[in-house]
Amino acid sequence: MQFESFSDFIAMGGYGFFVWLSYGSCAAILAGILISSLNDGKKLKKEVKAQMLREERIKKAKEEAKV
Amino acid sequence: MWKWLHPYAKADRAYQLCNTLLPYFAVITVVCLVVGWVWGLAFAPADYQQKDSYRIIFIHVPSAILSMGAYSSMAIAAIVALVWQLRNAELAVIAIAPVGAAMTAIALITGAAWGKPMWGAWWVWDARLTSELILLFLYLGVLSLYHAFEDKKAAGKAACILAIVGVINLPIIHFSVEWWNTLHQGATITKFDTSAIDPSMLWPLFINIAGFAGFVGVITLIRLKNEILQREKHRPWVRSLVSRG
């Protein structure tokens, strides 16, 4: 461990603002792209499911109309 | 000899391959990033000149390397897509571009946060910085070109051509610190004779590079899966996949 205390660690020898700014923005960008990519996939699957249900309903309605 | 590769040109096989690879990439990424960040922030010794501000190197250098590495992979995928007309390769181009842009943005932001205390300026129109900024615009250009076309066949072709033309920027970025008199320092670890960095700092740097590379892999796999689903959403295999869970 290079630092004596936790407040020393946060201070980064006076460069705390710049170090934490870069690590913070880096973490935010990494988390952001990961979450949005995962969400895109979930949304797509939901869309396909909705489309399948829709087609089933149309099919059913057509059959009922025939009878 | 290369026949075993052929089935992966099929969308559902490629999708399965992504699923198989994802957990490995995820584990490598999480382990390397946690170890790399803790080591770089708390355990690596302070620099004799830049003190603790140099700790930005552990994310700045990996993201910069990966911004160029991701671009190379994207360009290779673009060549494959254009020459062999493989649609999966085209989808790979579009899957890599966003995470490549993210790497470039991280390199630029962390560079600015490092430049301010060391150079006294957030930004200078230095050859290295400017060419890296152009790389960001190339990524965004590839993406917006793809999304500008309604016809996805034309869109893919246009995006691939731009991706290949943009490769000219890679050697410019790499050699910018030699060709021009830049404020940005020269190569540190890619010098082939002797590395200009001590092992106590080089190891956490390597681990972070592996972690960032893993992250690029994870995002590419997730987005490639999404792109395949998007293109194939009317196909029976996607429907059975969705209804299964």
Interface residues (C-beta under 8 A of the other chain):
Chain A: M1 Q2 F3 F9 M12 G13 G14 Y15 F18 V19 L21 S22 Y23 S25 C26 I29 L30 G32 I33 L34 S37 L38 D40 G41 L44 K45 E47 V48 K49 Q51 M52
Chain B: W37 L41 A42 F43 A44 P45 A46 K51 D52 S53 R55 I56 I59 H60 S63 P98 V99 A102 A105 I106 I109 T110 A113 W114 K116 P117 F215 V218 I219 I222 R223 K225 N226 L229 Q230 K233 V238 R239 V242 S243
